[in-house]
């Protein structure tokens, strides 16, 4: 479900990243090439971007498919930015939250998207909800799993965690509570991009002072690199760092017993 992309680099029109490439996010809304779950991402879309000199991003979100929004085509043609995060949505469950359920979610300088699904939602994360400050729960933009995962990440960011630590700890906490969840998270702050590969595809392309992180490549440039599953990605305009993430499920796997200790 869902496809997302983030960019940091020289200022470009939104459409240069989201529309013009042959397999851009725009086309991924109806014809993704590497999506493992779902086939059409028509349950909403959104783009957030940063204007020069303003650390708080702007957002444009809609409940319908990106290809049906003629206003977005005009917006993408003329708005320029050096950093963006955008997503097209295939809803896990139908709901009444409309565009409020479409990524990117935002707070302060941050933009956030979740490609995946929390298994057993909402019951599987009830215990985590009890551990969140009430203000975080009550201020959720939507009532879906992605908005709740964002609330968990945001609570950590506001407590002083780095972007990488906030994503890594949230993924491992949710994965422990709801094994089998798909938790590809994407976070931008206008200067850096942080992401997790956990249960779905993630790729990056870097060079010439720009970095793109996406669910799948938007063209056939051979420089695209796939991020291994269970990995944290931290990137800026010139560098990409990949760090393996520990899977909580590994801690519960049975430990083989040597034959001489079985008593047989």
Secondary structure, DSSP 8 states (H G I E B T S, - for coil): --EEEEEEEEEEEHHHHHTSSTT-HHHHHHH-SS-SS-S---S-EEEEE--TT--S-EEEEESS-GGG-HHHHHHHHH-EEEEEEEEE---SS--S-GGGGSS-EEETTEEEEEEEE-TTTTGGGHHHHHHS-HHHHHT-SSSSHHHHHHHHHHHHHHTT--HHHHHHHHHHHHHHHSTT-EEEEEEE-SS-EEEEESSS--EEEEETTEEEEESS-SS--TT-EE--SSEEEEE-SS-EEEEE---GGGGGS-----GGGTT-
